[in-house]
Amino acid sequence: MGNERANLLAKEASNRDMIDVQFTYSKVQIRNINDKKLTENWQCRWMQSKNGKWTRLICPEINMTRLSADFYCNQVITGHEIFRAFQNRMFGKDCKCQCGEGERIKHVLKECPVWAQ
């Protein structure tokens, strides 16, 4: 009698247009979905932010990979540099490079003939 009832219910269920079984996400799937949404939102805010323009030129795409850098790399990436333009803005020091131009990151990395040597 028990098998007949189970067979009848299975037959009725197979004739339905919609399945009434609901599957839930696993904890890992939920975490992955949330991580993806958070990363997408973070990237959107990063691209629209008025702050960090210099850093965004260097790192346009956000990611969770840890970078290993030294003091000087961090200064260049963040724009909180030891270069004279920052020192001038923060402390009123002379901002002239050895070549006579204003010592900005872009100048030192791309334009300065003294630093190019």
PDB file as gemmi writes it, atoms N, CA and C in Angstrom:
CRYST1    1.000    1.000    1.000  90.00  90.00  90.00 P 1                      
ATOM      1  N   MET A   1       0.826  -1.197   0.000  1.00  0.00           N  
ATOM      2  CA  MET A   1       0.000   0.000   0.000  1.00  0.00           C  
ATOM      3  C   MET A   1       0.865   1.253   0.000  1.00  0.00           C  
ATOM      4  N   GLY A   2       1.980   1.231   0.740  1.00  0.00           N  
ATOM      5  CA  GLY A   2       2.846   2.410   0.801  1.00  0.00           C  
ATOM      6  C   GLY A   2       3.471   2.740  -0.531  1.00  0.00           C  
ATOM      7  N   ASN A   3       3.902   1.737  -1.281  1.00  0.00           N  
ATOM      8  CA  ASN A   3       4.508   1.969  -2.587  1.00  0.00           C  
ATOM      9  C   ASN A   3       3.495   2.483  -3.599  1.00  0.00           C  
ATOM     10  N   GLU A   4       2.272   2.009  -3.508  1.00  0.00           N  
ATOM     11  CA  GLU A   4       1.227   2.460  -4.426  1.00  0.00           C  
ATOM     12  C   GLU A   4       0.955   3.946  -4.232  1.00  0.00           C  
ATOM     13  N   ARG A   5       0.918   4.358  -2.990  1.00  0.00           N  
ATOM     14  CA  ARG A   5       0.682   5.788  -2.679  1.00  0.00           C  
ATOM     15  C   ARG A   5       1.853   6.624  -3.195  1.00  0.00           C  
ATOM     16  N   ALA A   6       3.053   6.181  -3.004  1.00  0.00           N  
ATOM     17  CA  ALA A   6       4.233   6.901  -3.486  1.00  0.00           C  
ATOM     18  C   ALA A   6       4.236   6.970  -5.005  1.00  0.00           C  
ATOM     19  N   ASN A   7       3.871   5.871  -5.659  1.00  0.00           N  
ATOM     20  CA  ASN A   7       3.812   5.856  -7.119  1.00  0.00           C  
ATOM     21  C   ASN A   7       2.755   6.825  -7.641  1.00  0.00           C  
ATOM     22  N   LEU A   8       1.605   6.868  -6.988  1.00  0.00           N  
ATOM     23  CA  LEU A   8       0.530   7.777  -7.384  1.00  0.00           C  
ATOM     24  C   LEU A   8       0.973   9.230  -7.249  1.00  0.00           C  
ATOM     25  N   LEU A   9       1.593   9.575  -6.133  1.00  0.00           N  
ATOM     26  CA  LEU A   9       2.072  10.948  -5.922  1.00  0.00           C  
ATOM     27  C   LEU A   9       3.158  11.323  -6.935  1.00  0.00           C  
ATOM     28  N   ALA A  10       4.046  10.398  -7.245  1.00  0.00           N  
ATOM     29  CA  ALA A  10       5.101  10.664  -8.224  1.00  0.00           C  
ATOM     30  C   ALA A  10       4.503  10.889  -9.603  1.00  0.00           C  
ATOM     31  N   LYS A  11       3.484  10.081  -9.955  1.00  0.00           N  
ATOM     32  CA  LYS A  11       2.839  10.231 -11.258  1.00  0.00           C  
ATOM     33  C   LYS A  11       2.132  11.577 -11.357  1.00  0.00           C  
ATOM     34  N   GLU A  12       1.428  11.979 -10.301  1.00  0.00           N  
ATOM     35  CA  GLU A  12       0.748  13.280 -10.284  1.00  0.00           C  
ATOM     36  C   GLU A  12       1.756  14.421 -10.407  1.00  0.00           C  
ATOM     37  N   ALA A  13       2.864  14.312  -9.702  1.00  0.00           N  
ATOM     38  CA  ALA A  13       3.887  15.364  -9.737  1.00  0.00           C  
ATOM     39  C   ALA A  13       4.515  15.478 -11.120  1.00  0.00           C  
ATOM     40  N   SER A  14       4.675  14.359 -11.807  1.00  0.00           N  
ATOM     41  CA  SER A  14       5.309  14.407 -13.128  1.00  0.00           C  
ATOM     42  C   SER A  14       4.388  14.989 -14.186  1.00  0.00           C  
ATOM     43  N   ASN A  15       3.093  15.061 -13.912  1.00  0.00           N  
ATOM     44  CA  ASN A  15       2.135  15.630 -14.865  1.00  0.00           C  
ATOM     45  C   ASN A  15       1.939  17.134 -14.672  1.00  0.00           C  
ATOM     46  N   ARG A  16       2.504  17.713 -13.656  1.00  0.00           N  
ATOM     47  CA  ARG A  16       2.339  19.147 -13.384  1.00  0.00           C  
ATOM     48  C   ARG A  16       3.203  19.983 -14.324  1.00  0.00           C  
ATOM     49  N   ASP A  17       2.728  21.198 -14.601  1.00  0.00           N  
ATOM     50  CA  ASP A  17       3.507  22.135 -15.420  1.00  0.00           C  
ATOM     51  C   ASP A  17       4.633  22.765 -14.608  1.00  0.00           C  
ATOM     52  N   MET A  18       4.381  23.038 -13.364  1.00  0.00           N  
ATOM     53  CA  MET A  18       5.364  23.695 -12.496  1.00  0.00           C  
ATOM     54  C   MET A  18       5.827  22.711 -11.424  1.00  0.00           C  
ATOM     55  N   ILE A  19       7.086  22.785 -11.115  1.00  0.00           N  
ATOM     56  CA  ILE A  19       7.640  21.947 -10.055  1.00  0.00           C  
ATOM     57  C   ILE A  19       7.560  22.724  -8.753  1.00  0.00           C  
ATOM     58  N   ASP A  20       7.065  22.101  -7.704  1.00  0.00           N  
ATOM     59  CA  ASP A  20       6.891  22.800  -6.433  1.00  0.00           C  
ATOM     60  C   ASP A  20       8.045  22.563  -5.464  1.00  0.00           C  
ATOM     61  N   VAL A  21       9.203  22.280  -5.994  1.00  0.00           N  
ATOM     62  CA  VAL A  21      10.390  22.091  -5.164  1.00  0.00           C  
ATOM     63  C   VAL A  21      11.258  23.339  -5.290  1.00  0.00           C  
ATOM     64  N   GLN A  22      11.738  23.817  -4.175  1.00  0.00           N  
ATOM     65  CA  GLN A  22      12.581  25.007  -4.185  1.00  0.00           C  
ATOM     66  C   GLN A  22      13.952  24.641  -3.627  1.00  0.00           C  
ATOM     67  N   PHE A  23      14.983  24.978  -4.390  1.00  0.00           N  
ATOM     68  CA  PHE A  23      16.343  24.722  -3.944  1.00  0.00           C  
ATOM     69  C   PHE A  23      16.919  26.009  -3.380  1.00  0.00           C  
ATOM     70  N   THR A  24      17.663  25.901  -2.313  1.00  0.00           N  
ATOM     71  CA  THR A  24      18.302  27.082  -1.735  1.00  0.00           C  
ATOM     72  C   THR A  24      19.786  27.071  -2.089  1.00  0.00           C  
ATOM     73  N   TYR A  25      20.383  28.250  -2.015  1.00  0.00           N  
ATOM     74  CA  TYR A  25      21.813  28.381  -2.281  1.00  0.00           C  
ATOM     75  C   TYR A  25      22.613  27.890  -1.077  1.00  0.00           C  
ATOM     76  N   SER A  26      23.776  27.366  -1.343  1.00  0.00           N  
ATOM     77  CA  SER A  26      24.672  26.980  -0.254  1.00  0.00           C  
ATOM     78  C   SER A  26      25.332  28.239   0.312  1.00  0.00           C  
ATOM     79  N   LYS A  27      25.954  28.120   1.463  1.00  0.00           N  
ATOM     80  CA  LYS A  27      26.652  29.259   2.069  1.00  0.00           C  
ATOM     81  C   LYS A  27      27.754  29.775   1.153  1.00  0.00           C  
ATOM     82  N   VAL A  28      28.459  28.874   0.496  1.00  0.00           N  
ATOM     83  CA  VAL A  28      29.543  29.268  -0.410  1.00  0.00           C  
ATOM     84  C   VAL A  28      28.980  30.032  -1.605  1.00  0.00           C  
ATOM     85  N   GLN A  29      27.856  29.553  -2.164  1.00  0.00           N  
ATOM     86  CA  GLN A  29      27.244  30.246  -3.293  1.00  0.00           C  
ATOM     87  C   GLN A  29      26.770  31.642  -2.889  1.00  0.00           C  
ATOM     88  N   ILE A  30      26.164  31.752  -1.726  1.00  0.00           N  
ATOM     89  CA  ILE A  30      25.700  33.055  -1.235  1.00  0.00           C  
ATOM     90  C   ILE A  30      26.881  33.993  -1.043  1.00  0.00           C  
ATOM     91  N   ARG A  31      27.965  33.492  -0.444  1.00  0.00           N  
ATOM     92  CA  ARG A  31      29.156  34.316  -0.242  1.00  0.00           C  
ATOM     93  C   ARG A  31      29.735  34.766  -1.590  1.00  0.00           C  
ATOM     94  N   ASN A  32      29.799  33.866  -2.569  1.00  0.00           N  
ATOM     95  CA  ASN A  32      30.331  34.221  -3.884  1.00  0.00           C  
ATOM     96  C   ASN A  32      29.464  35.254  -4.594  1.00  0.00           C  
ATOM     97  N   ILE A  33      28.150  35.111  -4.503  1.00  0.00           N  
ATOM     98  CA  ILE A  33      27.232  36.082  -5.104  1.00  0.00           C  
ATOM     99  C   ILE A  33      27.414  37.445  -4.449  1.00  0.00           C  
ATOM    100  N   ASN A  34      27.474  37.461  -3.111  1.00  0.00           N  
ATOM    101  CA  ASN A  34      27.665  38.724  -2.393  1.00  0.00           C  
ATOM    102  C   ASN A  34      29.011  39.353  -2.704  1.00  0.00           C  
ATOM    103  N   ASP A  35      30.067  38.547  -2.768  1.00  0.00           N  
ATOM    104  CA  ASP A  35      31.395  39.071  -3.103  1.00  0.00           C  
ATOM    105  C   ASP A  35      31.391  39.718  -4.483  1.00  0.00           C  
ATOM    106  N   LYS A  36      30.732  39.072  -5.428  1.00  0.00           N  
ATOM    107  CA  LYS A  36      30.669  39.619  -6.788  1.00  0.00           C  
ATOM    108  C   LYS A  36      29.925  40.954  -6.801  1.00  0.00           C  
ATOM    109  N   LYS A  37      28.787  41.029  -6.108  1.00  0.00           N  
ATOM    110  CA  LYS A  37      28.015  42.275  -6.048  1.00  0.00           C  
ATOM    111  C   LYS A  37      28.813  43.381  -5.364  1.00  0.00           C  
ATOM    112  N   LEU A  38      29.476  43.044  -4.253  1.00  0.00           N  
ATOM    113  CA  LEU A  38      30.288  44.033  -3.547  1.00  0.00           C  
ATOM    114  C   LEU A  38      31.423  44.554  -4.426  1.00  0.00           C  
ATOM    115  N   THR A  39      32.082  43.652  -5.147  1.00  0.00           N  
ATOM    116  CA  THR A  39      33.177  44.051  -6.023  1.00  0.00           C  
ATOM    117  C   THR A  39      32.671  44.942  -7.150  1.00  0.00           C  
ATOM    118  N   GLU A  40      31.524  44.606  -7.733  1.00  0.00           N  
ATOM    119  CA  GLU A  40      30.946  45.430  -8.797  1.00  0.00           C  
ATOM    120  C   GLU A  40      30.586  46.817  -8.277  1.00  0.00           C  
ATOM    121  N   ASN A  41      29.985  46.888  -7.090  1.00  0.00           N  
ATOM    122  CA  ASN A  41      29.639  48.186  -6.493  1.00  0.00           C  
ATOM    123  C   ASN A  41      30.888  48.999  -6.180  1.00  0.00           C  
ATOM    124  N   TRP A  42      31.906  48.337  -5.649  1.00  0.00           N  
ATOM    125  CA  TRP A  42      33.163  49.005  -5.318  1.00  0.00           C  
ATOM    126  C   TRP A  42      33.803  49.568  -6.588  1.00  0.00           C  
ATOM    127  N   GLN A  43      33.838  48.779  -7.655  1.00  0.00           N  
ATOM    128  CA  GLN A  43      34.425  49.231  -8.914  1.00  0.00           C  
ATOM    129  C   GLN A  43      33.673  50.446  -9.448  1.00  0.00           C  
ATOM    130  N   CYS A  44      32.360  50.424  -9.368  1.00  0.00           N  
ATOM    131  CA  CYS A  44      31.539  51.545  -9.828  1.00  0.00           C  
ATOM    132  C   CYS A  44      31.849  52.803  -9.025  1.00  0.00           C  
ATOM    133  N   ARG A  45      31.904  52.680  -7.695  1.00  0.00           N  
ATOM    134  CA  ARG A  45      32.238  53.837  -6.850  1.00  0.00           C  
ATOM    135  C   ARG A  45      33.649  54.330  -7.131  1.00  0.00           C  
ATOM    136  N   TRP A  46      34.587  53.405  -7.346  1.00  0.00           N  
ATOM    137  CA  TRP A  46      35.985  53.753  -7.621  1.00  0.00           C  
ATOM    138  C   TRP A  46      36.082  54.592  -8.897  1.00  0.00           C  
ATOM    139  N   MET A  47      35.359  54.195  -9.949  1.00  0.00           N  
ATOM    140  CA  MET A  47      35.427  54.898 -11.224  1.00  0.00           C  
ATOM    141  C   MET A  47      34.731  56.255 -11.166  1.00  0.00           C  
ATOM    142  N   GLN A  48      33.723  56.404 -10.309  1.00  0.00           N  
ATOM    143  CA  GLN A  48      32.966  57.645 -10.231  1.00  0.00           C  
ATOM    144  C   GLN A  48      33.493  58.611  -9.172  1.00  0.00           C  
ATOM    145  N   SER A  49      34.413  58.168  -8.353  1.00  0.00           N  
ATOM    146  CA  SER A  49      34.910  58.995  -7.256  1.00  0.00           C  
ATOM    147  C   SER A  49      35.708  60.190  -7.771  1.00  0.00           C  
ATOM    148  N   LYS A  50      35.567  61.299  -7.069  1.00  0.00           N  
ATOM    149  CA  LYS A  50      36.360  62.488  -7.392  1.00  0.00           C  
ATOM    150  C   LYS A  50      37.743  62.401  -6.761  1.00  0.00           C  
ATOM    151  N   ASN A  51      37.899  61.543  -5.786  1.00  0.00           N  
ATOM    152  CA  ASN A  51      39.188  61.360  -5.115  1.00  0.00           C  
ATOM    153  C   ASN A  51      39.982  60.248  -5.789  1.00  0.00           C  
ATOM    154  N   GLY A  52      41.277  60.267  -5.584  1.00  0.00           N  
ATOM    155  CA  GLY A  52      42.129  59.181  -6.048  1.00  0.00           C  
ATOM    156  C   GLY A  52      42.369  59.148  -7.542  1.00  0.00           C  
ATOM    157  N   LYS A  53      42.303  60.301  -8.207  1.00  0.00           N  
ATOM    158  CA  LYS A  53      42.472  60.315  -9.666  1.00  0.00           C  
ATOM    159  C   LYS A  53      43.825  59.760 -10.085  1.00  0.00           C  
ATOM    160  N   TRP A  54      44.873  60.133  -9.368  1.00  0.00           N  
ATOM    161  CA  TRP A  54      46.214  59.656  -9.721  1.00  0.00           C  
ATOM    162  C   TRP A  54      46.310  58.143  -9.523  1.00  0.00           C  
ATOM    163  N   THR A  55      45.822  57.662  -8.402  1.00  0.00           N  
ATOM    164  CA  THR A  55      45.874  56.230  -8.125  1.00  0.00           C  
ATOM    165  C   THR A  55      45.043  55.458  -9.147  1.00  0.00           C  
ATOM    166  N   ARG A  56      43.916  56.034  -9.561  1.00  0.00           N  
ATOM    167  CA  ARG A  56      43.064  55.379 -10.552  1.00  0.00           C  
ATOM    168  C   ARG A  56      43.771  55.262 -11.910  1.00  0.00           C  
ATOM    169  N   LEU A  57      44.645  56.214 -12.228  1.00  0.00           N  
ATOM    170  CA  LEU A  57      45.429  56.106 -13.464  1.00  0.00           C  
ATOM    171  C   LEU A  57      46.369  54.908 -13.404  1.00  0.00           C  
ATOM    172  N   ILE A  58      46.916  54.644 -12.226  1.00  0.00           N  
ATOM    173  CA  ILE A  58      47.847  53.532 -12.056  1.00  0.00           C  
ATOM    174  C   ILE A  58      47.093  52.208 -11.910  1.00  0.00           C  
ATOM    175  N   CYS A  59      46.006  52.230 -11.142  1.00  0.00           N  
ATOM    176  CA  CYS A  59      45.228  51.003 -10.871  1.00  0.00           C  
ATOM    177  C   CYS A  59      43.753  51.245 -11.209  1.00  0.00           C  
ATOM    178  N   PRO A  60      43.366  51.141 -12.487  1.00  0.00           N  
ATOM    179  CA  PRO A  60      41.975  51.420 -12.842  1.00  0.00           C  
ATOM    180  C   PRO A  60      40.990  50.344 -12.384  1.00  0.00           C  
ATOM    181  N   GLU A  61      41.448  49.116 -12.272  1.00  0.00           N  
ATOM    182  CA  GLU A  61      40.566  48.017 -11.870  1.00  0.00           C  
ATOM    183  C   GLU A  61      40.871  47.619 -10.430  1.00  0.00           C  
ATOM    184  N   ILE A  62      39.838  47.580  -9.613  1.00  0.00           N  
ATOM    185  CA  ILE A  62      40.037  47.130  -8.240  1.00  0.00           C  
ATOM    186  C   ILE A  62      40.101  45.612  -8.229  1.00  0.00           C  
ATOM    187  N   ASN A  63      40.817  45.073  -7.284  1.00  0.00           N  
ATOM    188  CA  ASN A  63      40.807  43.629  -7.074  1.00  0.00           C  
ATOM    189  C   ASN A  63      41.259  43.348  -5.656  1.00  0.00           C  
ATOM    190  N   MET A  64      41.073  42.126  -5.254  1.00  0.00           N  
ATOM    191  CA  MET A  64      41.370  41.748  -3.878  1.00  0.00           C  
ATOM    192  C   MET A  64      42.772  41.170  -3.716  1.00  0.00           C  
ATOM    193  N   THR A  65      43.556  41.182  -4.787  1.00  0.00           N  
ATOM    194  CA  THR A  65      44.906  40.648  -4.713  1.00  0.00           C  
ATOM    195  C   THR A  65      45.783  41.609  -3.928  1.00  0.00           C  
ATOM    196  N   ARG A  66      46.477  41.102  -2.969  1.00  0.00           N  
ATOM    197  CA  ARG A  66      47.368  41.913  -2.153  1.00  0.00           C  
ATOM    198  C   ARG A  66      48.625  42.246  -2.936  1.00  0.00           C  
ATOM    199  N   LEU A  67      49.005  43.516  -2.882  1.00  0.00           N  
ATOM    200  CA  LEU A  67      50.233  43.948  -3.535  1.00  0.00           C  
ATOM    201  C   LEU A  67      51.334  44.084  -2.502  1.00  0.00           C  
ATOM    202  N   SER A  68      52.518  43.790  -2.910  1.00  0.00           N  
ATOM    203  CA  SER A  68      53.666  43.980  -2.043  1.00  0.00           C  
ATOM    204  C   SER A  68      54.514  45.088  -2.647  1.00  0.00           C  
ATOM    205  N   ALA A  69      54.674  46.161  -1.908  1.00  0.00           N  
ATOM    206  CA  ALA A  69      55.430  47.299  -2.427  1.00  0.00           C  
ATOM    207  C   ALA A  69      56.254  47.909  -1.304  1.00  0.00           C  
ATOM    208  N   ASP A  70      57.252  48.655  -1.688  1.00  0.00           N  
ATOM    209  CA  ASP A  70      58.082  49.308  -0.684  1.00  0.00           C  
ATOM    210  C   ASP A  70      57.574  50.729  -0.426  1.00  0.00           C  
ATOM    211  N   PHE A  71      58.255  51.445   0.412  1.00  0.00           N  
ATOM    212  CA  PHE A  71      57.869  52.788   0.813  1.00  0.00           C  
ATOM    213  C   PHE A  71      57.709  53.705  -0.393  1.00  0.00           C  
ATOM    214  N   TYR A  72      58.657  53.677  -1.316  1.00  0.00           N  
ATOM    215  CA  TYR A  72      58.637  54.596  -2.447  1.00  0.00           C  
ATOM    216  C   TYR A  72      57.505  54.268  -3.420  1.00  0.00           C  
ATOM    217  N   CYS A  73      57.255  52.992  -3.650  1.00  0.00           N  
ATOM    218  CA  CYS A  73      56.125  52.607  -4.509  1.00  0.00           C  
ATOM    219  C   CYS A  73      54.806  53.081  -3.900  1.00  0.00           C  
ATOM    220  N   ASN A  74      54.647  52.903  -2.615  1.00  0.00           N  
ATOM    221  CA  ASN A  74      53.430  53.352  -1.943  1.00  0.00           C  
ATOM    222  C   ASN A  74      53.264  54.861  -2.048  1.00  0.00           C  
ATOM    223  N   GLN A  75      54.351  55.599  -1.954  1.00  0.00           N  
ATOM    224  CA  GLN A  75      54.288  57.049  -2.068  1.00  0.00           C  
ATOM    225  C   GLN A  75      53.816  57.460  -3.460  1.00  0.00           C  
ATOM    226  N   VAL A  76      54.315  56.797  -4.477  1.00  0.00           N  
ATOM    227  CA  VAL A  76      53.935  57.111  -5.854  1.00  0.00           C  
ATOM    228  C   VAL A  76      52.486  56.721  -6.114  1.00  0.00           C  
ATOM    229  N   ILE A  77      52.078  55.541  -5.686  1.00  0.00           N  
ATOM    230  CA  ILE A  77      50.726  55.052  -5.953  1.00  0.00           C  
ATOM    231  C   ILE A  77      49.667  55.909  -5.270  1.00  0.00           C  
ATOM    232  N   THR A  78      49.891  56.301  -4.031  1.00  0.00           N  
ATOM    233  CA  THR A  78      48.878  57.047  -3.282  1.00  0.00           C  
ATOM    234  C   THR A  78      48.884  58.538  -3.563  1.00  0.00           C  
ATOM    235  N   GLY A  79      49.962  59.058  -4.120  1.00  0.00           N  
ATOM    236  CA  GLY A  79      50.062  60.498  -4.328  1.00  0.00           C  
ATOM    237  C   GLY A  79      50.497  61.233  -3.072  1.00  0.00           C  
ATOM    238  N   HIS A  80      50.725  60.520  -1.970  1.00  0.00           N  
ATOM    239  CA  HIS A  80      51.226  61.127  -0.737  1.00  0.00           C  
ATOM    240  C   HIS A  80      52.737  61.011  -0.757  1.00  0.00           C  
ATOM    241  N   GLU A  81      53.270  61.626  -1.744  1.00  0.00           N  
ATOM    242  CA  GLU A  81      54.658  61.361  -2.070  1.00  0.00           C  
ATOM    243  C   GLU A  81      55.653  62.216  -1.300  1.00  0.00           C  
ATOM    244  N   ILE A  82      56.848  61.759  -1.361  1.00  0.00           N  
ATOM    245  CA  ILE A  82      57.957  62.501  -0.785  1.00  0.00           C  
ATOM    246  C   ILE A  82      58.471  63.529  -1.781  1.00  0.00           C  
ATOM    247  N   PHE A  83      57.839  63.591  -2.954  1.00  0.00           N  
ATOM    248  CA  PHE A  83      58.271  64.556  -3.957  1.00  0.00           C  
ATOM    249  C   PHE A  83      57.955  65.973  -3.507  1.00  0.00           C  
ATOM    250  N   ARG A  84      58.639  66.903  -4.095  1.00  0.00           N  
ATOM    251  CA  ARG A  84      58.613  68.284  -3.606  1.00  0.00           C  
ATOM    252  C   ARG A  84      57.277  68.991  -3.792  1.00  0.00           C  
ATOM    253  N   ALA A  85      56.492  68.632  -4.807  1.00  0.00           N  
ATOM    254  CA  ALA A  85      55.186  69.275  -4.984  1.00  0.00           C  
ATOM    255  C   ALA A  85      54.287  68.996  -3.779  1.00  0.00           C  
ATOM    256  N   PHE A  86      54.304  67.778  -3.284  1.00  0.00           N  
ATOM    257  CA  PHE A  86      53.524  67.424  -2.094  1.00  0.00           C  
ATOM    258  C   PHE A  86      54.089  68.128  -0.865  1.00  0.00           C  
ATOM    259  N   GLN A  87      55.405  68.137  -0.743  1.00  0.00           N  
ATOM    260  CA  GLN A  87      56.050  68.810   0.385  1.00  0.00           C  
ATOM    261  C   GLN A  87      55.706  70.300   0.380  1.00  0.00           C  
ATOM    262  N   ASN A  88      55.630  70.890  -0.813  1.00  0.00           N  
ATOM    263  CA  ASN A  88      55.259  72.301  -0.930  1.00  0.00           C  
ATOM    264  C   ASN A  88      53.815  72.514  -0.499  1.00  0.00           C  
ATOM    265  N   ARG A  89      52.922  71.666  -0.973  1.00  0.00           N  
ATOM    266  CA  ARG A  89      51.505  71.798  -0.648  1.00  0.00           C  
ATOM    267  C   ARG A  89      51.253  71.607   0.843  1.00  0.00           C  
ATOM    268  N   MET A  90      51.956  70.668   1.466  1.00  0.00           N  
ATOM    269  CA  MET A  90      51.717  70.368   2.872  1.00  0.00           C  
ATOM    270  C   MET A  90      52.513  71.250   3.833  1.00  0.00           C  
ATOM    271  N   PHE A  91      53.753  71.556   3.461  1.00  0.00           N  
ATOM    272  CA  PHE A  91      54.657  72.205   4.410  1.00  0.00           C  
ATOM    273  C   PHE A  91      55.272  73.504   3.901  1.00  0.00           C  
ATOM    274  N   GLY A  92      54.905  73.916   2.680  1.00  0.00           N  
ATOM    275  CA  GLY A  92      55.427  75.162   2.133  1.00  0.00           C  
ATOM    276  C   GLY A  92      56.878  75.101   1.698  1.00  0.00           C  
ATOM    277  N   LYS A  93      57.410  73.910   1.496  1.00  0.00           N  
ATOM    278  CA  LYS A  93      58.808  73.772   1.073  1.00  0.00           C  
ATOM    279  C   LYS A  93      58.943  74.077  -0.418  1.00  0.00           C  
ATOM    280  N   ASP A  94      60.179  74.309  -0.854  1.00  0.00           N  
ATOM    281  CA  ASP A  94      60.477  74.569  -2.261  1.00  0.00           C  
ATOM    282  C   ASP A  94      60.074  73.358  -3.102  1.00  0.00           C  
ATOM    283  N   CYS A  95      59.388  73.599  -4.227  1.00  0.00           N  
ATOM    284  CA  CYS A  95      58.891  72.479  -5.035  1.00  0.00           C  
ATOM    285  C   CYS A  95      59.668  72.287  -6.333  1.00  0.00           C  
ATOM    286  N   LYS A  96      60.789  72.955  -6.487  1.00  0.00           N  
ATOM    287  CA  LYS A  96      61.557  72.841  -7.730  1.00  0.00           C  
ATOM    288  C   LYS A  96      62.369  71.550  -7.766  1.00  0.00           C  
ATOM    289  N   CYS A  97      62.323  70.897  -8.919  1.00  0.00           N  
ATOM    290  CA  CYS A  97      63.129  69.706  -9.176  1.00  0.00           C  
ATOM    291  C   CYS A  97      64.564  70.158  -9.464  1.00  0.00           C  
ATOM    292  N   GLN A  98      65.470  69.220  -9.529  1.00  0.00           N  
ATOM    293  CA  GLN A  98      66.863  69.546  -9.849  1.00  0.00           C  
ATOM    294  C   GLN A  98      66.992  70.168 -11.236  1.00  0.00           C  
ATOM    295  N   CYS A  99      66.048  69.865 -12.132  1.00  0.00           N  
ATOM    296  CA  CYS A  99      66.101  70.430 -13.483  1.00  0.00           C  
ATOM    297  C   CYS A  99      65.437  71.799 -13.557  1.00  0.00           C  
ATOM    298  N   GLY A 100      64.792  72.247 -12.481  1.00  0.00           N  
ATOM    299  CA  GLY A 100      64.173  73.566 -12.443  1.00  0.00           C  
ATOM    300  C   GLY A 100      62.659  73.546 -12.569  1.00  0.00           C  
ATOM    301  N   GLU A 101      62.086  72.447 -13.015  1.00  0.00           N  
ATOM    302  CA  GLU A 101      60.626  72.322 -13.121  1.00  0.00           C  
ATOM    303  C   GLU A 101      60.043  71.936 -11.762  1.00  0.00           C  
ATOM    304  N   GLY A 102      58.715  72.019 -11.646  1.00  0.00           N  
ATOM    305  CA  GLY A 102      58.055  71.565 -10.427  1.00  0.00           C  
ATOM    306  C   GLY A 102      58.181  70.056 -10.302  1.00  0.00           C  
ATOM    307  N   GLU A 103      58.589  69.575  -9.138  1.00  0.00           N  
ATOM    308  CA  GLU A 103      58.818  68.139  -8.957  1.00  0.00           C  
ATOM    309  C   GLU A 103      57.521  67.440  -8.561  1.00  0.00           C  
ATOM    310  N   ARG A 104      56.793  66.989  -9.583  1.00  0.00           N  
ATOM    311  CA  ARG A 104      55.578  66.197  -9.398  1.00  0.00           C  
ATOM    312  C   ARG A 104      55.889  64.756  -9.795  1.00  0.00           C  
ATOM    313  N   ILE A 105      55.032  63.837  -9.417  1.00  0.00           N  
ATOM    314  CA  ILE A 105      55.257  62.428  -9.742  1.00  0.00           C  
ATOM    315  C   ILE A 105      55.374  62.242 -11.245  1.00  0.00           C  
ATOM    316  N   LYS A 106      54.404  62.787 -11.977  1.00  0.00           N  
ATOM    317  CA  LYS A 106      54.404  62.624 -13.432  1.00  0.00           C  
ATOM    318  C   LYS A 106      55.685  63.179 -14.038  1.00  0.00           C  
ATOM    319  N   HIS A 107      56.127  64.323 -13.541  1.00  0.00           N  
ATOM    320  CA  HIS A 107      57.359  64.923 -14.059  1.00  0.00           C  
ATOM    321  C   HIS A 107      58.550  64.000 -13.815  1.00  0.00           C  
ATOM    322  N   VAL A 108      58.664  63.497 -12.603  1.00  0.00           N  
ATOM    323  CA  VAL A 108      59.808  62.641 -12.253  1.00  0.00           C  
ATOM    324  C   VAL A 108      59.788  61.344 -13.058  1.00  0.00           C  
ATOM    325  N   LEU A 109      58.615  60.733 -13.207  1.00  0.00           N  
ATOM    326  CA  LEU A 109      58.531  59.442 -13.889  1.00  0.00           C  
ATOM    327  C   LEU A 109      58.620  59.538 -15.408  1.00  0.00           C  
ATOM    328  N   LYS A 110      58.131  60.645 -15.989  1.00  0.00           N  
ATOM    329  CA  LYS A 110      58.023  60.690 -17.446  1.00  0.00           C  
ATOM    330  C   LYS A 110      58.770  61.829 -18.128  1.00  0.00           C  
ATOM    331  N   GLU A 111      58.977  62.948 -17.452  1.00  0.00           N  
ATOM    332  CA  GLU A 111      59.431  64.141 -18.149  1.00  0.00           C  
ATOM    333  C   GLU A 111      60.834  64.613 -17.790  1.00  0.00           C  
ATOM    334  N   CYS A 112      61.276  64.375 -16.592  1.00  0.00           N  
ATOM    335  CA  CYS A 112      62.507  64.984 -16.088  1.00  0.00           C  
ATOM    336  C   CYS A 112      63.761  64.398 -16.753  1.00  0.00           C  
ATOM    337  N   PRO A 113      64.590  65.265 -17.352  1.00  0.00           N  
ATOM    338  CA  PRO A 113      65.828  64.776 -17.957  1.00  0.00           C  
ATOM    339  C   PRO A 113      66.847  64.323 -16.907  1.00  0.00           C  
ATOM    340  N   VAL A 114      66.824  64.934 -15.731  1.00  0.00           N  
ATOM    341  CA  VAL A 114      67.770  64.556 -14.672  1.00  0.00           C  
ATOM    342  C   VAL A 114      67.455  63.147 -14.172  1.00  0.00           C  
ATOM    343  N   TRP A 115      66.177  62.861 -13.905  1.00  0.00           N  
ATOM    344  CA  TRP A 115      65.770  61.546 -13.414  1.00  0.00           C  
ATOM    345  C   TRP A 115      65.884  60.476 -14.494  1.00  0.00           C  
ATOM    346  N   ALA A 116      65.836  60.867 -15.759  1.00  0.00           N  
ATOM    347  CA  ALA A 116      65.934  59.900 -16.860  1.00  0.00           C  
ATOM    348  C   ALA A 116      67.341  59.320 -16.987  1.00  0.00           C  
ATOM    349  N   GLN A 117      68.330  60.009 -16.440  1.00  0.00           N  
ATOM    350  CA  GLN A 117      69.723  59.558 -16.599  1.00  0.00           C  
ATOM    351  C   GLN A 117      70.064  58.412 -15.705  1.00  0.00           C  
TER     352      GLN A 117                                                      
END                                                                             
